[in-house]
Amino acid sequence: MIRVVAHKLVYTLAMLALISIISFVAIHAAPNSFLSGGELNPNMSADSIDRLKSIYGLDKPLIEQYTSWLQNILTLNFGISFVTGADVSDEILKRLPITLLLNIISLVLVFAISLYLGIKAALSYGSKLDFAIRQLSLLSFATPSFYLALLLILILSFNLQLFPIAGINSIGIDESSSLYYVDRAWHLVLPISVMVFVSIGSMIVYVRSLTLEILKSDYYFFALSRGLDQSTLTRRYILPNLLPPIITLLGLSLPGLIGGSVILEQIYAIEGMGQLFFLSALSRDYPVIMGILMITALLTLLGNIVADLLLLKLNPFANR
């Protein structure tokens, strides 16, 4: 186990280094920058802009800028925001918890719902229930997250007034209130619902396909001949064979969930890391963009490490 963890950590560090190089070059290859894209006062003189470039180190060669930036991020110092002048690390850490909460809850719900519906569809192969679940998965494939988010706001917030339109807490409710967490949960129902719905389509199809293969296997026919009931068959023979590939797929789906939260946090006015990335991209705030890219890459790689360790726990011979 220790050898596997050490190997995964080395791989993670190598990938982070590669991601940092690609991200740094891509950001600096963009056609405009914060200091030249009209974001500043248009009456600012060229000398003043040059002084700002000198303060932020943007007048140095690209390789020297990257080396300095890399040394800083090793101590979690992502620099100072061009727009607000605040410490980037503090800005990210302040917004990170709500983004993690959204993605963790969504991932758990996607896993549970997809597993249930996928197995149900396979066990009801060719029936109306199977057809309905397959149509649901197709609808999930075809629905853009931003469209569904706006549609739910229009129907459930504006017309029916069942859910709040935006934010994560109502005005006037603080942490001392007994309804604080209930109110927050109510605000998060719509964004989490959107994240889950647009993510379950591929997972349902995958679970259904794997389950159908299991139902054709010799060991399943043998278990069926012993007269075991369906719940026992599912618990002992279907689930143990489904979990390894499903966990692998969930690990690979993490970037999509985190990337999707960028749009949804902006639509629902959730002050998370996704919204910060969106606003920073509009204003070309390079230190914030680079900081969020590296944090997102780290979280994705750590998620894959957790998935690999779970696979190793389920199948100790997987990495031998």
Secondary structure, DSSP 4 states (H G I P E B T S, - for coil): -HHHHHHHHHHHHHHHHHHHHHHHHHHHTSS--TTTTT-S-TT--HHHHHHHHHHHTTTS-HHHHHHHHHHHHTTT---B-TTT--BHHHHHHHHHHHHHHHHHHHHHHHHHHHHHHHHHHHHTTTSHHHHHHHHHHHHHHH--HHHHHHHHIIIIIIIS--S-SSSSS-TT--TTSTTHHHHHHHHHHHHHHHHHHHHHHHHHHHHHHHHHHHHTSHHHHHHHHTT--HHHHIIIIIHHHHHHHHHHHHHHHHHHHHHHHHHHHHHTT--SHHHHHHHHHHHT-HHHHHHHHHHHHHHHHHHHHHHHHHHHHH-TTTT-
